[in-house]
């Protein structure tokens, strides 16, 4: 897709391919419970069509599970392999959970509405040291670029590239085309979640949620969850629903 163009980023049907099924995080179940989420006895948090699995130890991000994701050229222990079903694979450093290490399925975990009113994942922000390299890795895994634009809102010229992972947007942030790159792999930078009613969520969370402000997307508001206060490792923002929702 040419620079600074956008495909449809409207709310997708649940049948959209490459659904993000699970995020495995190193947080404790208690941390997510303290932030107003319902956590199952299996230490899982259900957000829309995605499960957050809390391991209680290790790195903040420990892997993701994407339905029908096929890696043809993936990193295996530092070497490139042509196998489509490797034991350890990644999308430019973002580990895909191996078939032998799959997390629970959506229909197998207990779930109920979250006390904080948050319902789903809007998007995942991924940072990279080389936008073109990471874009190629996502495309090799079967993802389609749905939008791309240049921005200087964060200082140096950056490239934002968007993919759908089922009903979740993956927002890739890295150096703009033509800018200096690095060998830094793709990394999960943070999550943006959706609240059914952001004002009600703000009232429920109190000082854990910052003051809502206008989001980049017209008609939406966004507020920062103070994750450090509860021990959640990744930055999290909470957004109001899409105006069409």
C-alpha positions in Angstrom: 0.0 0.0 0.0 1.5 3.4 -0.9 2.5 5.8 1.8 -0.1 7.8 3.6 -3.1 5.8 2.4 -5.8 4.0 4.4 -7.9 1.0 3.8 -11.1 0.4 5.8 -10.5 0.4 9.5 -14.1 0.3 10.6 -15.1 -2.2 13.3 -14.6 -5.6 11.7 -16.9 -8.7 11.6 -16.0 -11.4 14.2 -15.1 -13.7 11.3 -12.2 -11.6 10.1 -9.1 -13.8 9.8 -5.9 -13.9 11.9 -7.9 -13.3 15.1 -5.7 -12.4 18.1 -6.8 -15.2 20.5 -4.4 -14.8 23.4 -1.8 -12.5 24.9 0.5 -14.1 27.5 1.7 -11.5 30.0 4.0 -11.7 33.0 1.6 -9.8 35.3 0.0 -11.3 38.3 -3.8 -12.0 38.4 -4.0 -9.7 41.4 -2.7 -6.8 39.4 -5.5 -7.0 36.8 -8.0 -7.6 39.5 -6.8 -4.4 41.3 -7.5 -2.5 38.0 -11.1 -3.6 38.1 -11.0 -6.6 35.8 -12.7 -9.9 36.4 -10.0 -12.6 36.6 -10.8 -16.2 36.3 -9.5 -19.0 38.5 -7.1 -19.8 35.7 -5.6 -16.3 35.8 -7.2 -15.2 32.6 -9.0 -11.9 31.6 -11.4 -12.0 28.6 -11.5 -8.9 26.5 -13.8 -9.3 23.4 -12.4 -12.2 21.4 -9.0 -12.1 23.1 -7.8 -13.7 26.3 -5.2 -12.1 28.5 -3.2 -14.9 30.3 -1.3 -13.8 33.4 1.7 -16.0 34.3 2.7 -14.0 37.4 6.4 -13.9 36.5 8.9 -12.9 33.8 8.8 -10.4 31.0 5.7 -8.2 30.6 5.0 -9.7 27.1 5.7 -13.4 26.7 3.9 -14.3 23.5 0.7 -14.2 21.5 -1.6 -16.7 19.9 -3.0 -15.8 16.5 -5.6 -18.0 14.8 -4.4 -19.5 11.5 -1.1 -17.5 11.5 1.4 -19.2 9.2 5.0 -18.2 9.3 7.0 -19.1 6.2 10.2 -17.3 7.1 10.5 -17.1 10.8 13.2 -16.6 13.4 14.0 -19.8 15.3 16.6 -19.4 18.0 18.4 -16.7 16.0 18.3 -18.5 12.6 15.9 -18.2 9.7 13.8 -21.3 8.9 11.5 -22.0 6.0 9.2 -24.2 8.2 5.6 -23.1 8.5 5.1 -25.0 11.8 8.2 -24.3 13.8 8.5 -25.1 17.5 9.5 -21.5 18.3 8.6 -18.7 15.8 8.0 -15.0 15.9 6.9 -12.0 13.8 10.1 -10.0 13.8 10.7 -10.8 17.5 7.1 -11.0 18.7 7.0 -14.6 19.8 4.1 -16.8 18.6 3.1 -19.5 21.0 4.1 -22.9 19.8 1.5 -25.6 19.2 2.8 -27.4 22.3 2.4 -24.3 24.4 -1.0 -23.0 23.4 -3.1 -21.1 26.0 -6.7 -21.7 26.8 -9.4 -21.1 24.2 -12.1 -18.5 24.6 -14.9 -21.0 25.2 -13.0 -22.8 27.9 -12.4 -20.0 30.4 -14.8 -18.4 32.9 -15.8 -14.9 31.9 -18.2 -12.2 33.2 -18.5 -8.4 32.7 -15.6 -6.5 34.2 -16.4 -4.2 37.2 -14.5 -1.4 35.5 -16.8 -1.5 32.4 -14.0 -2.3 30.0 -15.1 -4.6 27.2 -12.4 -5.2 24.6 -9.1 -4.4 23.0 -9.1 -1.5 20.5 -5.5 -1.8 19.4 -2.0 -3.0 20.3 0.9 -0.6 19.8 4.0 -2.3 18.5 7.4 -0.5 18.3 10.2 -1.4 15.9 13.6 -0.2 14.9 13.0 -0.8 11.2 9.5 -0.2 9.8 10.1 -1.8 6.5 11.6 -5.0 8.0 8.7 -5.4 10.5 6.0 -4.7 7.8 7.6 -7.4 5.6 7.5 -9.8 8.6 3.8 -9.1 9.3 3.0 -9.5 5.6 4.9 -12.8 5.5 2.7 -14.0 8.3 -0.4 -13.3 6.3 -1.3 -9.8 7.6 -2.5 -7.1 5.2 -1.5 -3.5 5.6 -4.8 -1.6 6.0 -3.3 1.9 6.5 -0.1 3.8 6.7 0.9 7.4 7.5 3.8 9.6 8.4 3.7 11.6 11.6 6.1 13.9 13.5 3.8 14.0 16.6 6.3 12.1 18.7 9.4 14.2 17.6 11.4 12.4 14.9 9.5 11.4 11.7 7.7 8.2 12.4 5.7 5.7 10.3 2.4 4.3 11.6 1.3 1.1 9.8 -2.0 -0.6 10.7 -3.0 -4.3 10.5 -6.1 -6.2 11.6 -5.7 -9.1 13.9 -9.3 -10.3 13.9 -11.2 -7.6 15.8 -8.0 -6.0 17.1 -5.9 -3.3 15.4 -2.1 -3.8 15.4 -0.5 -0.3 15.2 3.2 -0.6 14.2 5.3 2.4 15.1 8.8 2.9 13.7 11.2 5.2 11.8 9.6 6.7 8.8 10.8 5.5 5.4 14.2 7.1 4.6 15.0 7.7 8.3 17.8 5.9 10.2 16.9 2.4 11.3 18.2 0.0 14.0 18.3 -3.7 14.6 15.8 -3.4 17.5 13.1 -6.1 16.9 9.4 -5.5 17.1 8.2 -5.1 20.7 4.8 -4.7 22.3 4.7 -1.0 23.5 1.2 -0.9 25.0 -2.5 -1.7 24.8 -5.5 0.5 24.1 -8.8 -0.9 25.6 -12.4 0.1 25.0 -14.8 1.0 27.8 -18.6 0.8 27.1 -18.9 4.2 28.9 -15.6 6.0 29.7 -17.2 8.3 32.3 -18.5 5.3 34.2 -15.1 3.6 34.0 -13.4 6.7 35.2 -15.8 6.8 38.2 -15.2 3.1 39.0 -11.4 3.4 38.8 -11.0 6.8 40.5 -7.4 7.8 40.7 -6.2 4.8 38.7 -7.4 6.4 35.5 -6.2 9.7 34.2 -8.4 12.5 33.0 -10.1 11.6 29.7 -9.1 13.8 26.8 -9.8 14.0 23.0 -8.2 11.1 21.1 -6.6 11.3 17.7 -9.7 9.5 16.3 -12.5 12.0 15.9 -15.3 11.6 18.3 -13.4 9.5 20.8 -11.8 10.1 24.2 -8.8 8.4 25.8 -7.4 8.2 29.3 -4.3 6.6 30.7 -4.5 3.7 33.2 -2.0 4.1 35.9 -0.6 0.6 35.5 2.4 1.2 37.8 0.1 1.7 40.7 -1.2 -1.9 40.4 1.8 -3.7 39.0 0.7 -4.2 35.3 3.8 -4.2 33.1 2.6 -2.7 29.9 1.2 0.8 29.4 -2.5 0.8 29.0 -4.9 3.4 27.7 -8.7 3.2 27.8 -10.9 4.7 25.1 -14.5 5.5 24.5 -16.3 3.3 21.9 -16.2 4.0 18.2 -18.9 6.6 17.4 -20.6 4.0 15.2 -20.7 1.4 18.0 
